[in-house]
Amino acid sequence: MTLPPSLADLETRAIEALAALPEPFRAAAGQVAIRVEDLAPEEWLRDLGIEDPFELTGLYDGIPLTQKSVLDQPQSPDTIWLFRRAILDEWVARGDIALNDLVAHVLVHELAHHFGWSDDDIGRIDRWWE
């Protein structure tokens, strides 16, 4: 019997995906904290209008670079939250993608919020469907 990846395992995969980003994104993305939890807190789900916690695989919490001002006083670091059980659930349901690729995909999608990337920008960086 094989145990599912732990929170720490998923965080390691996310950090590896971050390190594989092309420059100049890698350095800027390294300024974003990565946190892994089993599922999103109920309060966040309620605020987002999401009933099923397995529908949310990741969340960006911060001010996008396209909206930041030198006058902004950060209350906390920009953070990407990855939700392990939701990611594992999607990975099993898909059955056609490596877990590392799915984690990288979720990470890049959340980084898109940080950088203010368009869908075309995401597509140039994250070619996970190929």
Residue pairs with C-beta under 8 A, 6 or more apart in sequence:
4 88
5 13
5 84
5 88
5 99
6 84
7 36
7 37
7 38
7 84
8 36
10 36
10 82
10 84
10 87
10 103
11 34
11 35
11 36
11 82
13 99
13 100
13 103
13 104
14 34
14 36
14 80
14 82
14 103
14 104
14 107
15 34
16 100
17 100
17 103
17 104
17 107
17 108
18 26
18 29
18 30
18 34
18 107
19 26
20 104
21 29
21 108
21 111
21 125
22 125
25 111
25 115
25 125
28 65
28 115
29 111
29 114
29 115
31 77
31 78
32 62
32 77
32 78
32 79
32 80
32 111
32 114
33 77
33 78
33 79
33 80
34 79
34 80
34 82
34 107
35 79
35 80
35 81
35 82
36 81
36 82
36 83
36 84
37 81
37 82
37 83
37 84
38 83
38 84
38 85
39 53
39 54
39 56
39 83
39 84
39 85
39 86
40 50
40 53
40 56
40 59
40 81
40 83
40 86
42 53
44 56
44 59
45 51
45 53
45 56
48 56
50 56
53 83
53 85
53 86
54 85
54 86
54 89
54 90
55 86
56 83
56 86
57 82
57 83
57 86
57 87
57 90
57 106
58 80
58 81
58 82
58 83
58 87
58 106
58 107
58 109
58 110
59 80
59 81
59 83
59 110
60 78
60 79
60 80
60 81
60 110
60 111
60 113
60 114
61 76
61 78
61 79
61 80
61 81
62 77
62 78
62 79
62 113
62 114
63 72
63 74
63 78
64 113
64 114
64 115
64 116
65 114
65 115
65 116
66 115
66 116
67 116
78 114
80 107
80 110
80 111
80 114
81 110
82 103
82 106
82 107
82 110
87 99
87 102
87 103
87 106
88 99
90 102
91 97
91 99
91 102
94 102
97 105
97 128
101 128
102 128
104 126
104 128
105 126
105 128
108 122
108 125
108 126
109 122
109 126
111 117
112 121
112 122
115 121
117 125
